[in-house]
Amino acid sequence: MENTQPNNEDIPPLISNYLHLPKAISEPDLLKIALEKKGIILSQKEIEDIKKVTEKYPMRINSHYLSLIKEKNDSIWNQCIPKIEEIEETEGVEDPLNEEGSIPFLTHRYPDRCLLLVSNTCAMYCRFCTRKRKVGEVRKNPSIEDIRKAIKYIKEHPEIRDVIVSGGDPLLLGDKTLEKILFELRQIPHLEMIRIGTRVPCVMPERITDELCQMLKKYKKRPILYINTHFEHPNEVTEQSRIACEKLIDSGIQLGNQSIVLKGVNDDPETFKKLNQKLLAIGVKPYYIYQPDMVKGTSHFRGPVENGLNIIKGLRGHTSGMAVPHFVIDSPGGGGKIPVLPKYATLNEDGTVDMINYEGKKFRYP
């Protein structure tokens, strides 16, 4: 594909290059009205609690995601409706992964890859977000100069072969702004891959337009372009999401999915089996499932690590191997992702291996 420079006109700060987003609910009183239309009634205390929470952590729920709520405290509700625990819980810290470094909006933790944050805005504000401290702070969105400084760092570090473009949500940038970033990254000769992390195919699938896909198609290789989605529950894999993902696949982009084991949402093997099977059916490969980070205001989502191990046990051998992701813990303080596995094998002193299969049957090799 020809390296065609996008519009040479200098792009103003990214804050003015966001999409004109569909109407979304950010005020508790409007949420009350919208839920009443669905036959769900909020008590006065619930409204007051939501108001208290949104003074610190903003709320944003668009019409597509709101439509997926069936009843109070279901798996969709718990991801998007603020709860008083967010401001009452004291466990955790604002930045558990120690992402803030000397270069704003860039984290270089692993030897050959880095994280580039291009936005603080999302189509829907997840209540369990790792970057809860930042998301929704529109005035603190990176400017194009911030992005240029981060890209300059990447250019000056030839060991970096992989850039994860995240936020917020990068796909809420306008097409031209996103293309400018991809174009600049493409000029770096040592980059082999670019990964975009987005929840848009799940929470606002209408954003995956033909125009966006045509633009992304120009950047699908050299370096290769991947997109990691963020589905948490099988009820999120809608017909609209299927169409959005298929458009991206038809543009030559490979899709993976990252999920979090969330109490009250998906913390059991059967839910994850349904989710991952539905994702594979629309061309999305389950990649990671995470133990929730130690983010302040999210401890009500955290269950024991054993839940994640049980999910892996419930997937391995019980469904396609492609439906079995890696279960990892992002170690507090910035130590990186550490895989956590059920104990399937024991290496003996004589070189033999004692093994347990998915049915609990024991074997020895050789």
Summary of the structure (lengths in Angstrom):
residues: 366
radius of gyration: 21.2
end to end distance: 50.6
largest distance: 69.0
contacts: 1160
relative contact order: 0.12
helix: 35%
strand: 19%
